[in-house]
Amino acid sequence: MKHPLPAHPAHLCILRLSALGDVCNLVPAVRALQRQWPQVRITWIIGRGEHSLLTGLSGVEFVVYDKDTGLAGMRRIWRELRDVRFDALLHMQQSIRASMLSLGLHANVRLGFDQARAKDWQTLFTQRQLDPHPRAHVLESFMDFARAMGVEDTRLEWDIPLPAEAVAEAEQWIDGRRVLVISPCANPRLRNFRNWSAAGYAAVIEHAWAQHGLTTLLTGGGSAQEREMGAEILRHCSTAEPVDAIGATSLKGLLALIDRAAAVIAPDSGPVHMANAMGTPVVGLYATTNPERAAPYCWRQHVVNRYPDAVSTYMHKSPEAIVWGSRVRHADAMSLITFEDVIGALDRLMDAPEPLDDARQEAGS
């Protein structure tokens, strides 16, 4: 017998710790739940960096978990919430860390991913699972939780707040110019081959200046890899004068910068989904991850998609023959993306910067 889901929940818990792009893709499901039940109380257990991006999100109480604190951090959250019983726990993180954290939370029912989408034995930690949704985009997978709860209005809405200090930070970098934001590096995790070439980015920067009058702002975190990439891009530039803001912005400041940019270019990483959330035209560069699953949702038609070529070249299969969401783990895969691919996508975007779906349309339509 299935555990019943609440028809009129008073208090819901969302468990999703990371990552920046994923939490951006989750916000429309939160907004859909709030439209269905305007008085519902939502507690979102979230990672530290992700919280700094979404802080101030209306109608949401955040409980922050720092993964570096391990079990001690989990125990702190359990103590904080020991007297709280949720009508439902929406377990949206397919990781053993998140499932362990869920053990100390009290909920009438725990809803998780279906067997095909669950990872790290998540189904063992939930009492109800989503209906199957083969080949779903990440945003649609999150929206499936709202659908399972009975929500029918799945219009896309974000409304992520930008504090005045973040806007001021962004305006200082923009300095009255029309800007293209390029965030060249993805998360530097092991065998996470998502980065394009410095020479390629530099050529795009030159084209963006000559053809569209765009000054490029380079953004990203402060890691050595990102700083080295920024310096190499600058060395390859001749006429254009990009501004290196790598490691120099807050997350809210970066979000404000993206909000005010004419366009964004980045690989599969947080900034493409931040741009999507803010309605900023974005070109995503995809070869090692499948854009059908993880592209900036409203701008999918502007993605540079070399994933099928990478699967064929380095996995010797077709995309239909591999597990949905599989990554191409090869250091040369992103080199399949050409300069012509990127400037072609940018030119089309600048000529007709229209999203595939806007906030009035529904996920999955």
Buried (B, 14 or more C-beta within 10 A) or exposed (E): EEEEBBEEBEBBBBBBBBBBBBBBBBBBBBBBBBBBBEEBBBBBBBBBBBBBBBBEBEEBEBBBBBBEEEEEBBEBBBEEBEEBEBBBBBBBBBBEBBBBBBEEBEBBBBBBBBEBBBEBEBBEBBBBBBEEBEEBBBBBBBBBBBBBBBBEEBBBBBEBEBBEEBBEBBBEBBEEBBBBBBBBBBBBEEEBBBBBBBEBBBBBBBBBBEEBEBBBBBBBBEBEEBBEBBEBBBEBBEEBEBBBBBBBBBBBBBBBBBBBBBBBBBBBBBBBBBBBBBBBBBBBBBBBBBBBBBBBBBBBEBBBBBBBBBBBBBBEEEBEEBEBBBBBEBEEBBBBBEBEBBBEBBBBBBEEBEBEBEBEBBBBE
